[in-house]
Amino acid sequence: MFSKLEVINEDSVNKKIFIKAKTEFEDSYIRENYLKDLESTFKAQGFLLS
């Protein structure tokens, strides 16, 4: 099981959220396998994922 994702920066003006996992491996794995799902989820809430 992976660690939860942490919001490291939220840009309310440009509606962007920056997230990062606890380790570089987890961050890379999540971005490779789940980024499209995360992007569509954040987009539905009016935010862009960076």
N, C-alpha and C positions, 0 to 999 in steps of 0.2 A: 504494500500500500504506500502511496506517495504522500508526502506532506501536503498540507493545504497550500493553495496559492496565496501570495501576499500582494496586496496592492501597494506598490512602492511609490507611486505618484498618481495623483488624479488632477487632470487639467480641466477644470469646470468651464473655462472660457471656450476651449476648442473641443470639449466633450470627449476627451481621450483618457483612457485608463492604462497605466503601465503595471504589469504584473510580473512576478518572478517566483519560482519555486525555491525551496530551501537549498537545493544543491544544483550545480551546473548540469549534472546528468539528468535529474528530474526535469529541469527547465527545458533542456533540449528534447527530451522524450515527449513531454507534453506538447511542446510547440510542433514537433514532427507529426504527432498522432491526433491531436485534439484541437489544433489552432482554428481550423475551419468551424468547428462546432462552437468554440468559445467566441469567435468573431460574430457569428450569427446571433448568439445569445446576447452579447453586449450591444450589437446593432439594434436588436429589438427593443432594448432599453434606452436607445438614443445615444450610445457611446461608441467610440472607436477603440479598438484594442491595439496597444502598441507593445 
